Amino acid sequence: MAADNLKSLRERAWVIYNADIKHLVEPEFNGKYLVLNVETGHYEIDERLGQADARMLAKHQIPKGEMPPHFAFRIGYPTTFNERP
């Protein structure tokens, strides 16, 4: 995925998370992983990132080899999971 596309995904994910999801999941689910489909706004939460991602991939039937429009967060943390400090 190109850097511009990743930046755009990240920005869209933060807007959706802050506007529609954050108040529903914090602080109850702090420390768990949230995988967000940026196109639909649908999300999955799990203690294990791989489990949340697998459920998201199954629900949205992303063709093998295609990059899904997903972004991962660790709930209650100041950066998305995909970002590096």
C-alpha positions in Angstrom: 0.0 0.0 0.0 1.4 3.4 -1.0 2.3 5.8 1.8 -0.4 8.3 0.7 -3.1 5.6 0.7 -2.0 4.5 4.2 -2.0 8.1 5.5 -5.5 8.6 4.0 -6.7 5.4 5.6 -5.2 6.4 9.0 -6.9 9.8 8.8 -10.3 8.4 7.9 -10.0 5.7 10.6 -9.3 8.4 13.3 -12.2 10.5 12.2 -14.6 7.5 12.4 -13.1 6.2 15.6 -13.3 9.6 17.4 -16.8 10.5 16.1 -18.6 7.2 16.2 -16.8 4.5 18.2 -14.6 5.9 21.0 -17.5 6.8 23.4 -18.9 3.3 23.0 -15.7 1.4 23.7 -13.6 3.4 26.1 -12.8 2.8 29.0 -14.7 -0.6 29.1 -12.5 -2.2 26.4 -9.2 -0.4 27.0 -6.2 -2.6 26.1 -8.2 -4.7 23.6 -7.8 -4.5 19.8 -10.3 -2.9 17.5 -10.2 -3.6 13.8 -12.1 -1.0 11.8 -13.3 -1.3 8.2 -12.9 2.3 7.1 -15.3 1.9 4.2 -18.2 0.6 6.2 -17.5 1.8 9.7 -18.0 -1.8 11.0 -15.5 -2.9 13.6 -14.5 -6.0 15.6 -13.0 -6.1 19.1 -11.0 -8.9 20.6 -8.1 -9.4 23.1 -6.2 -10.9 20.2 -5.6 -8.8 17.1 -5.5 -11.8 14.8 -9.0 -12.9 16.0 -10.6 -9.5 15.4 -8.9 -9.2 12.0 -10.0 -12.7 11.0 -13.6 -12.0 11.8 -13.5 -8.7 9.9 -12.0 -10.4 6.8 -14.6 -13.2 7.0 -17.6 -10.8 7.3 -16.4 -8.5 4.4 -15.1 -11.3 2.2 -12.0 -9.6 1.0 -10.5 -11.4 -2.0 -7.3 -13.2 -1.2 -4.3 -11.0 -2.1 -6.2 -7.7 -1.8 -5.4 -5.2 0.9 -8.5 -4.7 3.0 -9.6 -1.2 4.0 -9.0 -2.0 7.7 -7.2 -0.2 10.4 -6.3 -1.5 13.8 -6.4 0.3 17.1 -5.4 -0.7 20.6 -8.4 0.8 22.5 -7.4 3.5 25.0 -4.0 4.1 23.5 -3.0 7.4 21.8 -2.0 6.0 18.4 -3.4 3.5 16.0 -1.8 0.0 16.1 -0.4 0.6 12.6 1.6 3.7 13.6 5.1 3.5 14.8 6.3 6.1 17.4 
